[in-house]
Amino acid sequence: MREIVFDTETTGLDPTTGDRMVEIGCVEMIGRVPTGATYHAYFNPERDMPVEAERVHGLSTAFLSTKKLFRDHAEELLEFLGDSPLVAHNAGFDFGFLNAELALIGREPIAMERMVDTVAIARKRHPGAKNSLDALCTRYGIDRSHRVKHGALLDAELLAQVYVELTGGRQIGLELAAEVSTTTLARGLAPGASVPRASDRPRREPRPHAPSAAELERHREFIAGIENAIWAR
């Protein structure tokens, strides 16, 4: 299954009061494995960047003023997203800003049914624990030493690793199909084949395991040739 893990950076917390999305980073996964395909873009928010927000992600008004508008990236972004499920940390926040930007240019919103929220998954897996992205990286031993400030693509790449751990770890997809028994597989039989009963198998005489007289004699000669043997002291 194809999924897109994504993250956004914004000018603030609420798109209904004029805050805008200024960056998006997306990571493609197929079967919970990153394919290497990514999408990343900065957007000119057509407004100043509040100091508090700049401290979080480091994106200044001057830097963003040279970037294209969201409308200039919308088509390629939507093409990358396709109709895949969209995974985000505290996904309601990111969906809110993405859909607000789409509404400003007269495009249809992305259906909330496509939303996968890793915060909700983490709360079920680790009730009462800290479930920030940093905390989950620490819990699962994911290196985030290069994360000095928030960045949409970097955070999406970290979240992709966290998502794998939250949904079963590196052994996802290795579980055996319910209809194929482990006994059948272990014996190299085709799925659905009947396993032979013990009574149906031909009886074999046990193989001798005792050493022969010649082997015993060779062993005695070998032992006798060992100098200063510890068992002879």
C-alpha positions as a printed NumPy array, in Angstrom:
array([[  0.   ,   0.   ,   0.   ],
       [  1.242,   3.478,  -0.893],
       [  1.208,   6.047,   1.914],
       [  2.528,   9.588,   2.183],
       [  4.103,  10.778,   5.429],
       [  4.122,  14.571,   5.557],
       [  4.781,  17.569,   7.749],
       [  4.142,  21.3  ,   7.433],
       [  5.598,  24.506,   8.835],
       [  3.382,  27.556,   9.285],
       [  3.258,  31.161,  10.429],
       [  1.187,  30.225,  13.471],
       [ -1.394,  27.882,  14.912],
       [ -4.717,  28.802,  13.291],
       [ -5.421,  29.155,   9.558],
       [ -8.831,  30.695,  10.311],
       [ -7.121,  33.801,  11.759],
       [ -4.813,  34.382,   8.814],
       [ -1.947,  32.028,   9.526],
       [ -0.482,  30.382,   6.416],
       [  1.465,  27.277,   5.487],
       [  5.051,  28.104,   4.461],
       [  6.642,  24.682,   3.937],
       [  5.618,  21.099,   3.248],
       [  7.709,  17.939,   3.14 ],
       [  6.405,  14.569,   1.96 ],
       [  7.915,  11.073,   2.007],
       [  6.508,   8.243,  -0.1  ],
       [  6.225,   4.801,   1.502],
       [  5.09 ,   1.562,  -0.098],
       [  4.432,  -1.335,   2.247],
       [  5.752,   0.859,   5.086],
       [  9.133,   1.126,   3.352],
       [ 10.387,   4.553,   2.138],
       [ 10.896,   4.461,  -1.626],
       [ 13.251,   7.448,  -1.728],
       [ 10.65 ,   9.592,  -3.504],
       [  9.98 ,  12.881,  -1.719],
       [  8.274,  16.205,  -2.311],
       [  9.409,  19.459,  -0.7  ],
       [  8.485,  23.101,  -1.233],
       [  8.524,  26.489,   0.476],
       [  5.677,  28.966,  -0.03 ],
       [  5.498,  32.735,   0.106],
       [  2.778,  33.356,   2.732],
       [  2.172,  36.928,   1.54 ],
       [  2.53 ,  38.163,   5.113],
       [  5.207,  38.691,   7.765],
       [  6.591,  35.82 ,   9.798],
       [  5.962,  36.198,  13.543],
       [  9.109,  36.055,  15.654],
       [  7.768,  33.144,  17.723],
       [  7.192,  30.998,  14.639],
       [ 10.576,  31.877,  13.145],
       [ 12.265,  30.665,  16.325],
       [ 10.697,  27.238,  15.735],
       [ 11.549,  26.664,  12.067],
       [ 14.015,  29.415,  11.18 ],
       [ 12.085,  30.593,   8.097],
       [ 12.21 ,  34.364,   7.857],
       [ 10.012,  36.828,   5.984],
       [ 12.967,  37.772,   3.764],
       [ 13.699,  34.129,   2.872],
       [ 10.089,  33.266,   2.055],
       [  9.495,  36.462,   0.053],
       [ 11.585,  34.974,  -2.765],
       [  9.533,  31.749,  -2.95 ],
       [  6.545,  30.93 ,  -5.138],
       [  2.961,  31.055,  -3.888],
       [  1.135,  27.907,  -2.835],
       [ -1.028,  28.126,  -5.956],
       [  2.102,  27.751,  -8.089],
       [  2.933,  24.413,  -6.428],
       [ -0.582,  23.061,  -5.892],
       [ -0.835,  20.9  ,  -8.995],
       [  2.48 ,  19.118,  -8.525],
       [  1.801,  18.663,  -4.813],
       [ -1.616,  17.113,  -5.398],
       [ -0.161,  14.858,  -8.087],
       [  2.462,  13.601,  -5.637],
       [ -0.131,  13.011,  -2.91 ],
       [ -2.428,  11.141,  -5.288],
       [ -5.226,   9.333,  -3.461],
       [ -2.931,   7.745,  -0.855],
       [ -3.509,   7.837,   2.902],
       [ -1.695,  10.813,   4.458],
       [  0.249,  10.261,   7.678],
       [  1.122,  13.176,   9.965],
       [  1.935,  13.822,  13.614],
       [ -1.045,  15.63 ,  15.149],
       [ -2.537,  15.279,  11.68 ],
       [ -5.558,  17.512,  12.29 ],
       [ -3.216,  20.511,  12.439],
       [ -1.488,  19.722,   9.141],
       [ -4.729,  18.803,   7.379],
       [ -6.266,  22.058,   8.581],
       [ -3.534,  24.178,   7.012],
       [ -3.326,  22.124,   3.805],
       [ -7.059,  22.324,   3.242],
       [ -7.1  ,  26.032,   4.101],
       [ -4.515,  26.673,   1.371],
       [ -6.529,  24.604,  -1.101],
       [ -9.668,  26.56 ,  -0.222],
       [ -7.908,  29.873,  -0.917],
       [ -7.29 ,  28.812,  -4.523],
       [-10.704,  27.229,  -5.028],
       [ -9.581,  23.587,  -4.89 ],
       [-11.431,  20.711,  -3.228],
       [-10.282,  19.819,   0.293],
       [ -8.515,  16.556,   1.006],
       [-10.933,  14.098,   2.619],
       [-10.369,  13.627,   6.329],
       [-10.91 ,   9.885,   5.827],
       [ -7.409,   9.783,   4.351],
       [ -5.883,  11.101,   7.581],
       [ -3.624,   8.858,   9.679],
       [ -2.61 ,  10.53 ,  12.955],
       [  0.542,   9.143,  14.555],
       [ -0.182,  11.005,  17.804],
       [ -3.407,   9.006,  18.18 ],
       [ -1.539,   5.764,  17.42 ],
       [  1.198,   6.648,  19.923],
       [ -1.326,   7.397,  22.673],
       [ -2.807,   3.924,  22.248],
       [  0.598,   2.248,  22.151],
       [  2.119,   4.243,  25.008],
       [ -0.653,   5.641,  27.236],
       [  0.547,   8.277,  29.664],
       [  3.942,   8.668,  27.961],
       [  5.28 ,  11.665,  26.079],
       [  4.324,  11.363,  22.433],
       [  6.087,  14.283,  20.774],
       [  8.158,  13.444,  17.704],
       [ 11.345,  13.979,  19.729],
       [ 10.127,  11.701,  22.517],
       [  9.17 ,   8.939,  20.088],
       [ 12.52 ,   9.169,  18.308],
       [ 14.204,   8.7  ,  21.685],
       [ 11.923,   5.785,  22.568],
       [ 12.686,   3.959,  19.327],
       [ 16.367,   4.86 ,  19.081],
       [ 15.98 ,   7.003,  15.946],
       [ 18.85 ,   9.433,  15.407],
       [ 17.663,  13.03 ,  15.343],
       [ 21.   ,  14.686,  16.142],
       [ 20.851,  16.641,  12.86 ],
       [ 17.51 ,  18.193,  13.814],
       [ 18.502,  21.635,  15.076],
       [ 15.227,  23.348,  14.077],
       [ 11.938,  22.073,  12.754],
       [ 11.986,  21.414,   9.025],
       [  9.097,  19.867,   7.118],
       [ 11.031,  17.326,   5.05 ],
       [ 13.407,  16.347,   7.855],
       [ 10.503,  15.915,  10.264],
       [  8.601,  13.852,   7.678],
       [ 11.628,  11.58 ,   7.254],
       [ 11.904,  11.105,  11.034],
       [  8.173,  10.529,  11.304],
       [  8.331,   7.855,   8.59 ],
       [ 10.751,   5.903,  10.809],
       [  8.575,   6.455,  13.879],
       [  5.469,   5.355,  11.943],
       [  7.118,   2.057,  11.029],
       [  7.906,   1.4  ,  14.695],
       [  4.441,   2.418,  15.864],
       [  2.8  ,   0.029,  13.417],
       [  4.844,  -3.08 ,  14.06 ],
       [  8.506,  -2.31 ,  13.579],
       [ 10.828,  -3.716,  10.941],
       [  9.002,  -7.06 ,  10.737],
       [  5.855,  -5.589,   9.185],
       [  4.436,  -7.918,   6.567],
       [  6.47 , -10.934,   7.672],
       [  3.63 , -12.52 ,   9.608],
       [  2.319, -15.732,   8.116],
       [ -1.006, -15.754,   6.328],
       [ -3.727, -17.169,   8.517],
       [ -4.696, -19.861,   6.044],
       [ -1.163, -21.253,   5.762],
       [ -0.044, -23.183,   8.812],
       [  3.507, -22.897,  10.055],
       [  3.737, -26.68 ,  10.044],
       [  2.897, -26.822,   6.358],
       [  5.452, -24.14 ,   5.523],
       [  8.165, -25.71 ,   7.652],
       [  7.821, -28.982,   5.765],
       [  8.041, -27.345,   2.386],
       [  4.497, -28.29 ,   1.351],
       [  2.278, -26.169,  -0.828],
       [ -0.436, -24.103,   0.927],
       [ -3.491, -26.288,   1.435],
       [ -1.555, -29.551,   1.224],
       [ -2.246, -32.105,   3.939],
       [  0.5  , -32.864,   6.405],
       [  1.362, -36.591,   6.484],
       [  0.49 , -38.347,   9.727],
       [  3.226, -40.099,  11.662],
       [  1.503, -43.475,  11.129],
       [  1.736, -43.001,   7.344],
       [  5.515, -42.69 ,   7.298],
       [  7.82 , -45.689,   6.712],
       [  9.636, -46.863,   9.837],
       [ 13.413, -46.424,   9.799],
       [ 15.831, -48.261,  12.062],
       [ 17.821, -45.933,  14.34 ],
       [ 21.329, -45.246,  13.169],
       [ 24.182, -46.527,  15.377],
       [ 25.922, -43.799,  17.345],
       [ 28.452, -45.812,  19.393],
       [ 32.108, -45.631,  18.298],
       [ 33.646, -48.695,  16.714],
       [ 36.585, -50.572,  18.267],
       [ 38.949, -49.039,  15.721],
       [ 37.723, -45.5  ,  16.544],
       [ 38.218, -46.121,  20.271],
       [ 41.771, -47.333,  19.661],
       [ 42.648, -44.26 ,  17.589],
       [ 41.255, -42.051,  20.349],
       [ 43.414, -43.762,  22.999],
       [ 46.491, -43.251,  20.855],
       [ 45.663, -39.58 ,  20.384],
       [ 45.179, -39.021,  24.113],
       [ 48.418, -40.838,  24.941],
       [ 50.334, -38.494,  22.664],
       [ 49.295, -35.346,  24.549],
       [ 52.158, -34.093,  26.727],
       [ 51.54 , -32.816,  30.261],
       [ 47.797, -33.432,  29.984],
       [ 45.857, -31.715,  32.775],
       [ 43.815, -34.843,  33.533],
       [ 47.042, -36.847,  34.107],
       [ 48.345, -34.551,  36.866]])
